[in-house]
Amino acid sequence: MKNFWTAVVVGLWTIFAGLPSLAESRIALVVGNGDYPNLGMLNNPPNDARLMARTLRSLGFEVIERINVNQKGMKRAIKAFGNRLEAGGKDAVGLFY
């Protein structure tokens, strides 16, 4: 599974790093929930989200990063993401991971 995520990160880097800025703003919402009351703690989702957030920041994205967020926190993050996309105008790029 690690090789898969490495390929995803390298692919994103290849796509975005070599291109000039295509939009006024790049906004990403990255969520990594791995703490489930009835299942215990899953390490991979938060770790994957942190890696993705770091990678996207290095590619010029403004990142809203949430780890182990509850439903209320998720709704707030989605609203903030939508507001930032709207404020970015018609050329803004949004990515939800």
C-alpha positions, 0 to 999 in steps of 0.5 A, a space after each residue: 500500500 505504501 508504494 501506491 501512495 508513493 506513486 500518488 504523491 509522485 504523480 501529483 508532484 509531476 503534474 503540478 510542480 512542472 506547470 506554471 500556476 494555472 489558477 489564482 489559488 489552489 485550495 485543498 481539504 485533506 482529511 485523515 480520520 483513523 480514530 473510530 470509537 468502535 474499531 480503535 485507532 487506524 494509523 494509516 489514514 492520519 499518516 497518509 493525510 499528513 503526507 498528502 497535506 505536506 506534498 500539496 503545500 510544497 506544490 503551492 496549495 493552501 491546505 485545510 488539514 483535519 486529522 481525526 475530526 468529528 462530524 461537526 468539525 468535518 462540516 466546518 472544514 467543508 464549509 471553510 473549503 467551499 468559502 475559500 474556493 468561492 473567494 478564489 474566483 472562477 479560476 481557483 482549483 480545489 482538491 478534496 482528499 
